[in-house]
Amino acid sequence: METAILNSKSKTDLKLLLDIAKKIGVSTKLLNKSDIEDIGLVNAIKQGRTGQFIDSKSFIKKITQITIRDL
């Protein structure tokens, strides 16, 4: 199994890509904010602990940005 994540500023373009994927038999799933945060958290855990304390809101913002950029 292979996985791809697409990120678009255009809902219309993204819908077109999803429709094409479904037409050729590729399953799709839209990620919500919680899904993206979960992926970011897993990525942060894999990178290891730093021992530093940070604000939880800035942490969530950072892992969300890391996830979108890195994936």
VENMO-V299717 format. One record per pair of residues at least 12 apart in sequence whose ideal C-beta (glycine too) atoms are under 7 Angstrom apart, sorted by the first residue. I is the first residue (numbers start at 1). GAP is how many residues later the second one is. Records with the same first field share a line. If there is no record, write none. Layout:
I->GAP / GAP
This chain:
5->66
7->61
36->28 / 31 / 32
37->23 / 26 / 27
39->28
40->23 / 24 / 26 / 27
41->22
43->20 / 23 / 24 / 27
44->19
